[in-house]
Amino acid sequence: MINLIVFPKKFIQFAELLKEDNIVEIVGRLELSDDEDPKMTLDEITLAPSPEQAKNIRNAPPPPEYTPIKRNIPLSAGSVPVNNAYDYSHTSARTEQPTRSGVQNNTASDGKNNGLFLRVPTRNCEETNTILTIFHKNIKILYKEFFGGISVMNKIAVLTSGGDAPGMNAAIRAVVRTACENDMEVLGIRRGYNGLMKGDMEKMNIRSVSDIIHRGGTMLYSARSPEFQTEAGLNKAVDVCKENGIEGIVVIGGDGSFRGARDLSLKGIPCIGIPGTIDNDIACCDYTIGYDTALNTIMDMVDRIRDTTESHDRCSVVEVMGRRAGYLALNAGIAIGATSILIPEVPFDIEKDVIDRMRRTQKTGKKHFIIMVAEGIGGVADLAKLIQDKTGVESRATILGHVQRGGSPSVKDRVLGSQMGSRAVHLLMDGIGNRVVANKKDEIVDYDIYEALNMKKQIDLDLYKTALEISI
């Protein structure tokens, strides 16, 4: 991806050092002097890559192994949007360039080269993130040094898309209040990308989000939009953004919502994604907004089911949400003491992993059972009938359904939503887009949106083994 940066002399010096280490490529320059108009010299630059170009970038093979030179620079990951060309070249001070090998660098020494067009070469995911981390921490330092921390964006928007999740309101609240506190205008877009295409939005202020942090669902409503997935729908959304002066969007939702954010970024609208889904199936994130609340809801509901199951010596086969992921089923299954847990990520045999386990447990005196089944497995009614036929234990199937999405968010989801919402706005304030905010090892981080979408998440097989050992 090519990033357009126009910065004063001090940043150019830093960029030249990164170029010496092959961390960035300089593909163009901007020249500005006191007596002439700016001149842009572009060698091979595309400011807004087409979808096909973006696909080629994402699929390019990684270069040979490379170890970045370590610098004494504090880290804070980020990524520059491809479309923002802010001219900060009014700082005209000229000083001697630093040298590494005794050879004087020529960049900006003639009083004309005020800016550079930079590109970060395609590398493996981990190294790219490290490079962008160093790269953009220095940009943030320069923002504060030269411009007093003034935001490079004046108007942003926030929307929620896809399935709702408890804690989304906490994230919306954080986005709005962080933006207002930093003198940015913020618009709330109703009903996701569908509302964006229709221009269904309102200006928000700090009072717009009062008394919503404890509420489930999303105050901005949500909707799925097949039209937005078309080129015509995407262009319509871009036009609405331009008509309303929207310079960046915070998108709260799942991986489908992030693909929409990626497409908008390619069209020149920088987006920051916040993972909000009870399924916890976003690979770059340990805990998504809504997951903790959903787990507690499942635990509460199944504890109630257990009461009647135990009273009648029954077996209850319970299906929980999660789409194709088994995180809800595995963790909730352990929490409620399920005899068997069936998830898409682990192959199973009904006879061995359900029937035999129940018979083994019966021999120890147990008379009631809970079988936890992930949504991606399904077929709980047929399974309940099979269990009853095979074991003689009266069995009932229960699909918990959308009760799992509702309810007041837990402390964890309220705090997580607040942290992620704040981080998203600060990234946009620094001119950084095309990122996904995430929770990783109890820290709030952010990843390039392409990298986040291409990550693969693995189920914790050790946790699954623990469930097998303690559920007899």
N, C-alpha and C positions, 0 to 999 in steps of 0.2 A: 504494500500500500504506500502511496506517495503522500507526504504530508507537507503542506504549505506553511512555512514559518517566516515571518518578516519581523526581525528583532534588532535591537541596538547592538553596538559593537561588542559588548562583553559576551553576549550569547554566541556571536559568530566565532569568537576565540574558542569558546568551549566546543562548538560544533566542529571546528577544524581539528581539535584534539581527538574527538570521537572519530573523525574521518581517518586520521592517521592510524587508529586502531581497527579500521574496517568495521566500525560499529554502525555508521551511517554512510550513505552515499550523498554527495552534493550533485544534484542534477540541474541546478539552475541558480541564477543570482538576480538580485534586484539592485539596480544602481540609482542613486539619488544624490544630486548635488544642489547647491543653492540657486543655480541659474538655469536649471532645465527640468523638464518633467521626468517622472520616474520612468525607467526603462527596465523591462523584464527580459532576461535571456533564459530561454528554456531549452535544455538539451533533449530530453525525452520524458516529458511530464504529462500526466493526465490527472487533472485535479479531482474528477469524480469518476472512478473506474466504472465501466459497464459491468453488468452482472457476469458476462463471459470473462472479462478481465479479472474480476474478483474471484471467479471460480478457478482461473489459472493460477492466481496468487496462492489461494488456499491449497491447491493440489500440487504445487511445485515441490519437488523433492528437497529435503534439507541439505544445506551445504556441508562440507567437511567439518569435523569437530573444531570448535573454536573456544578458547578460554578468554573471556573479556579481561582486560587489564583492570586490576582492583584500584579503585579511587576512594579517597576519604570523603565520600558523599553519602549523606543520609538518604534512605530509600523511601519512596512512596509511589506505588505503581500508578500508571495512567496511560492515556493514549490520545493523540491529537486528532480532531475531526478533519476529514479530507477537504471540507468545503470552506473553512473559515480562513480568510485572508485579511488579518488585522494588521494595519500598517502602524507599527510602533517605532518607525525609523526616525522620529523627530529628534532623538538623542544624537547629537552630532559630534560628541567628544571623540577625539582620535588619540589613541595611545599606541605605544609600541606593542607588537604582538609577542606573546610568550613563545619561546622556542624550546624544542625538545632535543634537537641534535645540533644546535648551533646555527641552523639555517633559518633565516628570517622568513616567516609566512607573509605572503603578499595580500591576503584577504583584508579588505577595508583599509589598507594602509594608504591608499591613494585618495581617500576622502569620498569615494563614490559608492563602494559596495556596502550597502546598509543592511542587506538581508540575504538569506539563503533559502533555496528550495531543497528540502531534505527528504530522503527516503530511507526507511529502515529495511535492509535486505531480509528476505524470507529466511527464517531459521526454524529450529525446532521450538516447540511451544514454550518450554521452560526458559530457554535462553532468550527468546524474543521478549518474554515478560520481564526478565532481568534488565535487558537493554532499555526497554521503554520505561522501566522504573527509574533508572539512573537519569535517562534523558529528560523525563518530565518533571522529576523533582527539581532539576535545575531551572526548568521553565517557570515552575511555581516560585522559586526563589527570586527569579528575575522579575516576575509580576509584582511581587511585594516590594522589591528594591526600587524599581523604576516607576511603578504606577500606584504605589500605596495600597495594594490589595484590591484595587477596583476590579469588579467583575467585567469580563470581556463580553458577557451577554446581558442584555437588558430585559428580555422577555422569554420566559420558558413556559412549558405546559406539562401537565401530568395526566396520565390516564391509567385505568386498570382494564385488563383484557383477559379473556379466557375464564376459567373457573374461579369463583370468588374464594377467598381464604381469610380466616380470622387473623387480624393484624394488618390487613391492607389499609384500614383507616389510620392506623398509627403511622404507616409509611406516608400516606397522603398528607397527614398533619405535619409530619417532619419536613416534607418537601415544601409545603406552602409557607410554613413559618421560617424555615431557613432562608428561603428566597426573599421573603418580606424583610427579614432582619438585615439582609444584605442589599436592600434597595433594588430588588429585581421585581418585575411584574410577573405574576404567575396566573395561568389560565387552567381551569379544571375542565377536562374534556369528558363529556358524559358518554357512557356505553362504548368505551374502547375505540378501536379503529373505525367502527361503523359511525360513531359520533364525530370522529375526526373528519371523515369524508363529507359529512353533512354540515360541518361547522357548528355542531351542538356543543357549545362551551360557555363558560362564565368566568369573569374575572374574580379571583379569590383574594381574601385578605386573612389576617390572623384570626379574626372572629368567624370566618367561614368554616373553620375546622375545630371550633370549640365543642367540647363534649362529644367527641366521636372516638376517642382513643379506646374506650371500653366496649364499643359496638362491633359486632361481627359484620360480615359482608363488606361492601364498599359503598361509600356515600356517592361515588361517581358512577355507580352502576357498571355493569359489564355486559359484553355481548360478543358473540363470535361473528366474524365477517368474511364470508367466502369472496365477496366482491373485492375486498382489500387485497386479496391474494393475486388478483389479476393486475396486469400492467396499467390498465385504465383506472382501476380503483386506486392503485398506488399513486399515479400521477394526480388524481383528484385530491388525495390527501396532501400531497406536496403543494399543490396550488393553494389549498386552504391555509396551510402553514405560512406561505408567503403573503397571502392576503391579510392575515392577522398578525404578521410580524413575529411569528414564533421562531426563535433562534435555536431552540433545543427542546427535547421532550424526555421526560422520565416515564418509562413504561414499566408498570408493575404487573407481573403475570408469569406464565410458564415458558417453556421452550418455544411454543408456537408464537407467543407474543414477542420473544426475542428475535425470531426470524423476521417478523414485521419491523422491528427496530433496526435490524441489520439492513433490510431493504430501504428503509427511510434514510439511513446513514449514507448508503450508496447514492441516493438521490440528492444528497446535500443537506439533510436535516439531522444534525448530531443527536444521537439518542443514548440514554443510559438505562440499562435494564436492571430491575430489582426482582429477584425470584420470589414470587408469591404463589404458592401451590401447596395443598396439604399432602400431595403425593411424595414430596421430597425427592423428586427424580431429576433435579438439575445437577449435572455432573460436577460442576465447579464449586458447588455449595454443600457444606455439611448439613446445615439446617436451613430449610426454606421457610419463609413466613407462612404461618398457618399449620405447619407440621406438628409442632408441640401441642397446640390446642386440640387438633384432631386426635392425636394419640390419647390425650386425657378424656376426650369425649367418648372414644371407643371404650376405654377402660371403664368409665362410668356406666355406659350402656350395657356392656357385657357383664359387669358385676351385678347388674339388676337381672339380666337374663339368667345368670348363675343361680340366683335365689329360687326361681321357679324350676330350673333344671334340677337342682338338688332336691327340691321338694317332691319331685315326681320320678326320681332316678332315671332321668332322660339323658340323651345326648343332644347338644345344640351345635349345629353346624352354622357358623357365622361368617358371612362375607363382608369384607371391608373394602373401601376404595383403594386407589393406588394406580389405576390404569394397568400398565404393563410392569409396574414396579412393586416389589414386595416389602418395602420398608415399613409401611403402616402395619401390615399383617405380622411381620416378624417381631417388631418391638412391642406392639400391643399384645401379641400372643404370649410373649414372655411375661409381660406385666399382669396378665389375667390367669396365667398358669394353664395354658391350652395343652391338651394331651398331644395334639398334632398341629403342625403349622405347614400349610401348603402355599408356596410362592413360586412365581414363574422362573426365578433365577436358579432354582435347585430342582433337578429331576426327582420324581417320586413315583412310588408304586402304591396304589390304594391298599392292596392286600397287606403289604409289608409295613407301610408307613402310617396306616390308619387302623385297619382291622386288627392286625397282630399286636399293635401297641395297646389298643383297648383291651384285648383279651389278656395280655400280660398284666395290665393295670388292674383288671377285675380280680385276678388271683391274689392281689394284695389287699382286697377289700373295698376298692373304689367302685361306686355304683353310678356316678354321674360324670359326664364328660363334656368338654368344650373343644371343638375342632375349628381352628381359625383358617380361613381361606381368603387369599388375595383376589381382588377383582379380576386380575388377568387370568386366573384359573377358572372361576365361575362354576356353574353347574351344581350349586349347593343343594338344590331340591333333589336332584338325582342322587347325589352323594348321600344325603340323609336317608333316602329310601334304601340304598344299597347297604348302609351301615345297619339299619334296622333288620333287613333280610339276613344279613350275615351274622349278626351278634345277638339278635333278639331284644336289643335295647331300643325302647321307643325313642325315635329321633325326630327332631324338628329343624327346619331350615329358617334362618333369619338373615335378611339382607338389610344392613343398617342404613344404607342409602345416604341421602343428602343431609341427614342430621349431623353427619361428620363435618360438614362445611360450616355449620352455624355455631352460634354461641359466642359469649364474651371471650376475647383472646386471653391467653395465659400471660403471665409476667414476661416469660421468655419471648413470646411473639410480639408483645408491645415494645419491649426494649429493642429487639432485633429490627422491627419495622422502623423504629425511630432512628436507629443508627444507620441503617441502609438509606433511608430517605435523606438524611443529612449529608451522607457521603456522596450521594448522587448529585445533589445540587452543587456541592463544592467542586466536583469534577467539572460540571458545566460552567461554573464560575471561572474556572481556570482554562476554559476553552477546550476542554477534553471531552470527547464524545466517543461513540462506538465501543462502549464498555459495558460490562455486567458487574454489578456490585455483588459480593458474595461473603458468606461466613465460612472461614476456613481455620480450623484449629483455634476456635474461639476468638478470632480476629476478623475485622472487617477489611476485606481486600477488594481488588477489582481486576478483571481480566478483559483482554480483547474479546469482542463479541464472537469473532470467528473461532477463536481458540475455545471459548466457553461452549459453543455449540458442537464442536468436534470432540470434546472430551467424552470419555466413557466412565460411567460410575459402576463400581462393583459392590455387590452385596457383601456384608461382613460374614464370611463363612465361619469364622470362629464364634461369632454370636449365634449363628444357626446351630452349631455344634453344642454350644452351651444350652440352647433351648431343648435339644434332644436329651441331654444328660439330666436335666432337672425337671422334666415334665412327666415323669412316670409316677 
